[in-house]
Every structure is written in C-alpha cells, then in structure tokens.
Amino acid sequence: MSPREPSEHPALSRRGSAGLWFAVLGGPAAWFVSLTVSYFAVHEVCRHQTAIAPRIVSVVAFAVAVAAAIGGRGIWTRVAAVEHREGDRPVERTRFLAQIGVFGGAVFSLIILLQVVATLLLPSCRERPRTPESPDVFAPQSHQQHSRA
C-alpha cells in the first residue's frame, strides 16, 4: 500500500488519522495548557485567595489526557485486528503511534493529576499574601508610580 492509496481499514483512514493525532498530541497539549494556565494564574489566585479556576482547567486537561489515552487504545486494538503482512509499514506505524498515544496519555494524565494534588496539599500564597491593593503584575512599576502622581 503506497502512502497515497486510500485504506480499507477505518483505523488507517483520514478520520482514523485525526484520532491518531489526538491520541499522540492530546496528552502533552492538555498538560501544556494546564501548566501554562496555572503558572500565569498565580497572582490572581493569591489576590483572591482561591485556586478554583486553575484547578478546573487542570481537571478538564486531565479528562482530555485520559481521552487521548483511551482513543489511542481504541486505535491500537482496531489496528491489531487488521490482517496484514509482516513489514506492512502503514499498519506498523499506526500501531506504534497508537502505543505512543496510550503511554503518553497515561503519563501526562499522571503528571496533571499530581499537579492538582500538589495544589491541594501545599498552601498557596502563604509567605506573601496578596490583597486587592497589591500592585498589578501586568503593569510595570514605573507606570503605576506615574499614574499615581
């Protein structure tokens, strides 16, 4: 089967390809979004003394990473059922990428889960509590000083 030939098996089709890409990239992308939102929300979390928004984003990211792992497992089992010759590259490649999706989704799910557990166990903003009068981190100090004058 050449790369340009359409496949008879759904796991090797264009629709299956989108699912395969989701399985491979879904877990890392979900972790990246979760980490980025948590990192940039620190000042607002300290200002309002609640971390509910980053935790909600992390729970959604966890669900996406688990879905990517489950999707990869589904593709893996469908490809395993395909009759193929030894050395059939598209089937072997799809199986390998599905395995990467399963293991990557599981690892990134665990990482996201541990990040959520850490936010629950570790106290936030303990050393420097922020108040509504605290300076805004998005505006430079020199800009705030000029605006008060």
N, C-alpha and C positions, 0 to 999 in steps of 0.2 A: 504494500500500500504506500503510495507516494504521499508527501505532505499535502498535496493539492487535491487528492481524491477524497470525496466525502465518505464518512464511515457509516457502516450499517449499525453499529452499536451506539446506543444513546450516551454512554459514558465517554465516548470518543468524539461526539458531535460538537457543534459550536455551542449548544446550550450546556452540554457537559463541560466544555472548556471554561465557560463563565463560572460554573460551580467549582471547578478545579482551581481557578484563580482565587476565588473566595476562600476556599479551603487553605490554600498556601499563604495568602496575604491577610486574611481576616484576623487571625490571632495577633500578629505583630502590629497591624494597623490599630486594632482595638486597644492594645497596650499603649501604643504611642499616644493616642488621643487621651486615654485615661491619665497617663503620666503628665502630659502637657497641661491638661485642664487642672489637675491637682497642683502642679507646680505654679501656674500663674494665678491660681485662686487663693494662695496662701494669705496674701494681705487682706483680701475680703473676708476670708474665714476668720482671721484674727480680729478684724474690725467688728464683725457681727457675732463673734463667739459661737458660731455654728458651722459645722462642716457637712451639712446635709447635701448641698449641691454637688461637690466633688464626689461624695460617696454614691450619689445616684448615678453620676456619669460612670463611675467605676463599676457599679453593678450592671449597667447596660453594656459596658465594654466586656465584662465577664461573660454575659449572655452571648455577645457576638463571638467571642473567642471559643466558647463551648459549641456554638452553632457551626463555626468553621471546622472544628474537630469532628463533629458529628457528620457534617457534609462530606468531609474527606473520608471518613469511614464508609459512608454510603457509596462513594465513588470507588473506593478500594474494593469493596465486596462485589460491586457490579462488574468491575474490570476482571476480578478473579474468576467470574463465571464465564468470561468470554473464551471461546475456543480460539487458540492462537498457536502459531508455530513458535518453536524456540528461536529467540532472536528477533521477534516481531517488535520492532523499536517503538511504534506508537503506543502499543499496549503496555510495554515495559515502562516507558516514560510516564504514561498516565498513572500506572500503579505506583511508581516511585514518588511522583508528585503528590499523589493522594496520601501516601505514607508520611511524607513531609508535612502535609496539612494536618494529619491526625496528631502527630507528635508535636508539631509546632503549636497547634491549638491547645493541646493539653498543657504544654509548658507555659505558654503565655496566660492561660486560664489560671494556673497556679500562681504565677507572678502577680497577676491582678488581684487574686484573692488574698495573697499575703500583703499586698499594699493596703487593701481595705482593712484587714485585721490590724495592721500597724497603726492605721488612723484611729481605730477603736481602742487600742491598748495604750498608745503613747499620748500623753497630754499635749494639747496644742496650745501654742502662744503662752506658755507658762512663764517664760522669762521676760518677755516683752509684751505685756497685754496692750492691745490697741484699742483706742477709743474713737468715737466719731470725730474728735478734734485732731487725731493723728494726721500727719501730712500724707497727702496722696502720693503713691509711688509712681504714678504715671506722669506727674508734673514735676519738672526739675525744681530743686530747692530755690535756685535763683529766681525762677519765675514766680514762685509763691511769695518770696520776700518782696519782689517788686509790686505785686498785686496788692499787698497789704499797705504799702506806703502811700 
